[in-house]
């Protein structure tokens, strides 16, 4: 606890995805005043054509705190 899930378009290397995951974990751990060892982070690539269906439509509105505007 907690788990962070990042969904993004494909195209970034494994190294870049790991770096993004670690930086996100580190930031949130600091904000929550917790040790990083308690966090897990997953990265899921979603094709642009599937974004609406896989992300926008499947994420309940009450869980979406910041929405993209594109």
C-alpha positions as a Markdown table, in Angstrom:
| # | Residue | x | y | z |
|---|---|---|---|---|
| 1 | Unk | 0.0 | 0.0 | 0.0 |
| 2 | Unk | -0.2 | 2.2 | -1.9 |
| 3 | Unk | -0.1 | 1.1 | -5.5 |
| 4 | Unk | 0.4 | 3.6 | -8.3 |
| 5 | Unk | -0.8 | 2.7 | -11.8 |
| 6 | Unk | 0.5 | 4.7 | -14.8 |
| 7 | Unk | -1.1 | 4.3 | -18.2 |
| 8 | Unk | 0.5 | 5.9 | -21.2 |
| 9 | Unk | 0.9 | 5.6 | -25.0 |
| 10 | Unk | 3.5 | 3.1 | -26.1 |
| 11 | Unk | 7.0 | 4.1 | -27.3 |
| 12 | Unk | 9.1 | 4.7 | -24.2 |
| 13 | Unk | 12.0 | 2.4 | -23.4 |
| 14 | Unk | 12.0 | 0.1 | -20.3 |
| 15 | Unk | 14.7 | 2.4 | -18.8 |
| 16 | Unk | 12.5 | 5.5 | -19.2 |
| 17 | Unk | 9.4 | 3.7 | -17.8 |
| 18 | Unk | 11.4 | 2.5 | -14.8 |
| 19 | Unk | 12.7 | 6.0 | -14.3 |
| 20 | Unk | 9.2 | 7.5 | -14.5 |
| 21 | Unk | 7.9 | 4.9 | -12.0 |
| 22 | Unk | 10.7 | 5.5 | -9.5 |
| 23 | Unk | 10.3 | 9.3 | -9.7 |
| 24 | Unk | 6.6 | 9.0 | -9.3 |
| 25 | Unk | 7.0 | 6.7 | -6.3 |
| 26 | Unk | 9.6 | 8.9 | -4.7 |
| 27 | Unk | 7.5 | 12.0 | -5.1 |
| 28 | Unk | 4.4 | 10.4 | -3.6 |
| 29 | Unk | 6.3 | 8.8 | -0.8 |
| 30 | Unk | 7.6 | 12.2 | 0.2 |
| 31 | Unk | 4.2 | 13.8 | -0.1 |
| 32 | Unk | 2.6 | 11.0 | 2.0 |
| 33 | Unk | 5.5 | 11.0 | 4.5 |
| 34 | Unk | 6.1 | 7.2 | 3.9 |
| 35 | Unk | 9.0 | 5.0 | 3.0 |
| 36 | Unk | 9.4 | 4.1 | -0.6 |
| 37 | Unk | 9.4 | 0.4 | 0.3 |
| 38 | Unk | 5.7 | 0.5 | 0.8 |
| 39 | Unk | 4.9 | 1.5 | -2.8 |
| 40 | Unk | 4.4 | -0.5 | -5.9 |
| 41 | Unk | 4.2 | 1.0 | -9.4 |
| 42 | Unk | 2.9 | -0.5 | -12.6 |
| 43 | Unk | 3.1 | 0.9 | -16.1 |
| 44 | Unk | 0.6 | -0.1 | -18.8 |
| 45 | Unk | 0.9 | 0.9 | -22.4 |
| 46 | Unk | -2.3 | 1.7 | -24.2 |
| 47 | Unk | -2.5 | 2.3 | -27.9 |
| 48 | Unk | -3.8 | 5.8 | -28.9 |
| 49 | Unk | -6.8 | 4.2 | -30.7 |
| 50 | Unk | -7.8 | 2.3 | -27.5 |
| 51 | Unk | -7.3 | 5.2 | -25.0 |
| 52 | Unk | -10.9 | 6.4 | -24.9 |
| 53 | Unk | -12.2 | 2.8 | -24.4 |
| 54 | Unk | -9.5 | 1.5 | -22.1 |
| 55 | Unk | -8.9 | 4.6 | -19.9 |
| 56 | Unk | -11.5 | 7.2 | -20.2 |
| 57 | Unk | -14.6 | 4.9 | -20.3 |
| 58 | Unk | -13.2 | 2.4 | -17.8 |
| 59 | Unk | -12.1 | 4.8 | -15.1 |
| 60 | Unk | -15.0 | 5.8 | -12.8 |
| 61 | Unk | -15.5 | 9.5 | -12.6 |
| 62 | Unk | -15.1 | 9.5 | -8.8 |
| 63 | Unk | -11.6 | 8.1 | -9.2 |
| 64 | Unk | -10.5 | 10.6 | -11.9 |
| 65 | Unk | -9.1 | 13.6 | -10.0 |
| 66 | Unk | -7.3 | 15.2 | -13.0 |
| 67 | Unk | -8.6 | 14.7 | -16.5 |
| 68 | Unk | -6.6 | 15.2 | -19.7 |
| 69 | Unk | -8.0 | 17.8 | -22.1 |
| 70 | Unk | -7.0 | 16.8 | -25.7 |
